[in-house]
Amino acid sequence: MKNTNDKHAHVCPVCGKVITGRAKTCSQVCRNKLSKLNKAKTVDISTFKCTGFYRFIRDNVKRAGTLAIIHDVDLLELNSFYNTWRKMNYSCSEPLEISHYIPASKHGSLHPHNLGIWPKHLNQQFSDKTLSGLGVKVSDRTWNSSRYDLSDRKFDDVFTALFKTQIKKLIRSGDLALPVRYNKWLMLKKKGYKSAYSSCDRMKLEGFNEILTKHGIAALKPFTGSFHTLTIEQVLEHEIQRQISLGHEPLEIHQLLDYESEFVSTVYGELPDALRSYEGDTEELLSALVTHDIKKAYNIYWMILENKYDPEAVYWIQHRDEYLSIDYNQFDLPL
């Protein structure tokens, strides 16, 4: 006799767990993953070329003049790093940029281990300098290989030919951030709209919204809210920890001080709470550590300590730029 208790028993398509009932998945987590995977099945390479991740690769390659910068780069890993930048940039009150430890002008790779997430103003100030002890460099032989040359070929064609397998894996992963208009375009397709997604992507918002309204679909609204939960100091601390995780030798700025135990061991990448809560500005100190300007970091560090324990010494706060232009050669600082 058939067991009625097992009438609706089936396997979760995401994790493989046996479940009963009419639900397709065993949990909300698996339901979200399945939704992403189902969306990924409808994505093709032409749609992938409309994503921000693809444009990030394209713009970097065109600046470098060669596809060699993504030689031996795992697109899944690079996309994961790109998504981290997107989330942090969205959450920060100031714009953030993806920086290069070794710039493309010096054969720096687009490998995630050659990239950091910095405040825009700091990245532009650092320009095309190189950070010692960090980064991934492309060999001269690979850099000059005709396989990656773009002189007489279109980027789209060469990129697709060389990385087609990786692109398909990335699309199937369901971790690709699709353009905002993509879901609306799928709705349009169901209602008989014939144009490819790329045509919708190139339209101005007003024109795209007109088409949506014509087909009875809610128009896209510009985002007016704010999710600014990250401070620049937190972004810089995150970057310091990332550099340490990539094997960079910590630049110690600790000294045996006679003030309080909270300052006895201040190590690069582990900023004490006393400095975080200091009423002055620690951004300059963290920026100096991120860019490996250890002399500048020492000077700022000592200035902050002096101000913390001598309330009357506020001159530094008011004339910080003057102090930061000190000739460091006059100091006997350990490096």
N, C-alpha and C positions, 0 to 999 in steps of 0.2 A: 504493500500500500504506500502511495506517495506521501511524503512528509510535508504537510501544509506549512509548517514553520519555516521551511526553506524555500517557500514559493518565490520570494523576491531576493533571495541570496545572490550576490554577484560580487565581482572584484572591483575595487577602486581603480580607475584607469591611470591614476597618478602614482600612488604608492604601492598598489598591489594588495592592499589589505582587504580581507573578505568582510562585506557589510550586508546588512539586511534592510529591507524597506525599499522605497522607490527613489531615494536620493541617488544621484549619479556618483557622488564622491563621499568620502568618509568624514570630511571636515571642511570648514570654511577655507582653511589654508590650501587644501587640495583643490577646492572649487576655484579659488583665485588662480592657482597655477594652471588648471585646465583651461580657464578662460584665456589666459595669456597664450597657451600653446595653440588653442583654436584660432586665435587671431593671427598667430605666426604662420599658420598653414595658408592663409589667404595672401600673405605678403610675397611679392616677387622681387626680383632684382631691381626692376624699374622703380618700385615703391621704395626700396632700400636707399636708392640714390637720392631720394627726397628727404631723408632723415638728417638731423643735425650731426649725428656721428659720422655719416659719410662725408658731409660737407667739411667737418673738422679735418678728416684725413686728406680730402682733396685740397683744401687751402694750404695745409702744411706741406704737402708734396709739391704743389705749384711754387711755393716760396723757395723750397729747397732745389727745385728743378729736376728732381729724380725720385723714382719710386724706391730707391735703395734705402730710404729712411724707414720703410716698413718691412725690410728684409728680416726674416726670422721673428716677426712680431705676431703674436697670437691675437687675432682680432677680438676674440671673446674676452680676453684679459684686458685689452685696451678699451673695449666697450664698457667693461665694469668700472675701470678708472674714470672714463668719461662720464658715466652715470653718477659717480661720486661727486665729481666736479659740478654737474648740473644741480644736484640736490643741495650742495653747499652754497653754490652761487645764488640759488633761489632763496635760501634761508638767511643770507647775509645782507646787512644793510648797505654794504659797499660792493661794487663789482669785483669778481675774482677772475683770474686768468690761469690757464695752464702754462706753466713755465718749463723751460728746458735747462737741465743741469749742464749739458753740453749742447750748445746751439747748433742748428743745422749748418750754419756757416762754417763750423769746425767739424763737420761730419757727424753730428749728434743724431742718434736714432729716435724714432717715435715710440720706442719701447716704453712701457709704463715705468720701468726702473730709471728712466731718464727724464721723468716728468714730475713736477710738483704742482701744488695748488697755492697760488700766492695772491695777495691783494693786487689789483691792477696797477696801482701807482708804484708799488715796489717792483713788480715785474718790468715795467717800462723804465724805471730808474736803473735797474740792474742791466738792462739792454742785452747785449750779446756776450756778456762775460761768462766765464766757466767756473763751476764750483769744483774745487779740488776734492778728490776722494769719492766722487759720486758720478753717476751717469753711465750711459752705454754708447759706445762709439762704433760707427760702421767702418769696416776695413776699407782701405783705399781701393783694393781690387773690386770689392762689391760696389762701392760708390761709383766707380768708373765703368761698370759693366754695361754693355749695350742692351742687356735684357731689361734694365730699369730706365733706360734713357727715354726722354719724352720729346726730344728735339723735333721729330717729324711725325709724332703720333699723338692721338687724342688720349687724354688721361683716362676717360671712361673706359675706352676699349682695352687699354693695357692693364688697368686695374682689374677689370672683370676677368680677363684672360688669366692673369697670374693668381688671383685670389678667389676664383669662383667657388671652389670647394669650401673655403673658410667662410665666405659670404653665406652660403647655404646653411652651414652649421650655425652661424650667428642668427639667421632668421628663424631656424627651427628651435633655437634655445628659448625663444619667448622673452628674452631679456632685452630686446631691442626697443628703445623708446621711439614709438611711431609718432609722426607729425600730428599736431592737434586736429587737423582737418580730416585725418584719415577715416575715423569712424563715421563722420558725416558723409564722406564720399561713399562708404559702403552702404549707407542708408539710401543715398541717391541711386546707386546701382540697382538696389532691390526695387526701386520705383521706375526703372527703365532708363536711367541716365547712361549714356553711351561713352562719354569722354573718359580718357584715362586719368588716373589720379594726378599725374604730372601737370596736366592742364589746370586742374583745380589749385594745385600748389602754387602755380605762378600768378594766379589771380589776386587782385587787391581784395581786401576783406569785404568791402562794400559789394563788389561784383559777385563774390562767392555767396554772401548772405542773400543776395537777390535770387540766386538759383535755388537756395535752400527754401526760401519763402514760397517760391513758385511751386515747389513740390510738397509743400506742407510740412517742412522740417524746421525745427527751432533754429534760429540763427545763432551764430557764435557771438559771445559777448566778451569784450576785453576784460581781463582780470584787473580788479581795482582794489583787492585786499592786500594784506601784508602778512608774511610769515617770517619776519626778520627776527630770528632767534639766535643767530650766531654773531658774535662780536669779532672784530679784526684780530684781537688778542687770541681768541680761541682758534681762529684759522691759522695763525702763526704758530701756536703751540702744536696744533695738529701736524703742521708741516715739519716742525722740529722732530716730533716723534716718528714721522714717516722717514726722515733722513736717517735716524738712528736705526730703524727697522731694516733699512737697506744696507746696513753694515758700515755706516759712516762712523769713524772714530770720534767719540764725544770730545768736544772742546771744553775742558773743565774751566769754570770760572769760580771755583770754590776757594775760599781762604779761611784760615782759622781767625775768627773775629772775636773781639772782646765784648761785642754788644749783647746779643741774646742767642740762645741755642738754635732758634729757628733759622739763623743764617750760617750756622757752622758748616754745613755741607750743601752748598748750592751747586748742583751739577747741571750741565748743559742738557736741556730737555726736561728738566724737573724743576720748574719754577716754584719757589716756596709761596705759600699762601700769603705771607706778609707782603711780597712784591705784587701779587695779584690784587690785593685789597688796598694797595697804596693809593692815596688820593691823587697822586700825579699820574703821568702817562708812561706805561711800560711798553708801549708799542715800539718805540725806538730801540729798546733793548732786545726785544724779540726779533725785530727786523734785522738787527745786526747779527744775531745768532743764525738766523735763516740764511743770510748771505755770507756767513763765515767771516764777518768783519770783527775779529776777536778783540782788536785794539779798541775799537769803538764800543764794543760790548763792555769791556772792563771799565772804561771811563763812565759810561752811563750807570753801570752797576754801583760804582762807588758814589756817584752823585745822588742816586736814589737813597742809598744808606745814610748818607750825610743828612739829607732832608728828612728822613724818617725819624732820626734820633736828635735832630736839632731843629725844632719847629721854626726858629727864627731865620734859618738859612733857606729862604724862599727865592733867593736871587737866581738860582739855577733854573727854576721853573719858568721865571719870567724871561731869562736870557739863554734858553737852552741851545739855540742855534749857534750862539757865540761859543759856548762850551764845546759843542760838537765839532767845531772847526779847529780844535787844539792841534798843535804839531805833536803827533804821537812819538816822534823820535826822542823827545826830551824825557820820556818815561822809560824806566827799565822794567818792562812788562814781560812775564814769561809767555812763550808762545808754543 
